[in-house]
């Protein structure tokens, strides 16, 4: 497990984990929400507040990782379009 020490590291870790969410709508919402939260607090300069936000982000990161794991366990069958895109990608 990597140690997250800065808000930027936490931001990138959350976005990376959010990209693993299997459903497109949930993945898009998750990544958008992560980016919005970091933009909202980018001007914060109080170290205690930043530390609290990083702690909160780490907790959310663990939640996202669990959601990805559960999503992988109960993955829905591929749609026709997903199957077609995957087969086109492998043919190239």
Secondary structure, DSSP 4 states (H G I P E B T S, - for coil): -PPP-SHHHHHHHHHHHHTT-SSHHHHHHHHHHHHHHHHHTTT---HHHHHHHHHHHHHHHHHHHHHHHHHHHTPPPPPHHHHHHHHHHHH-
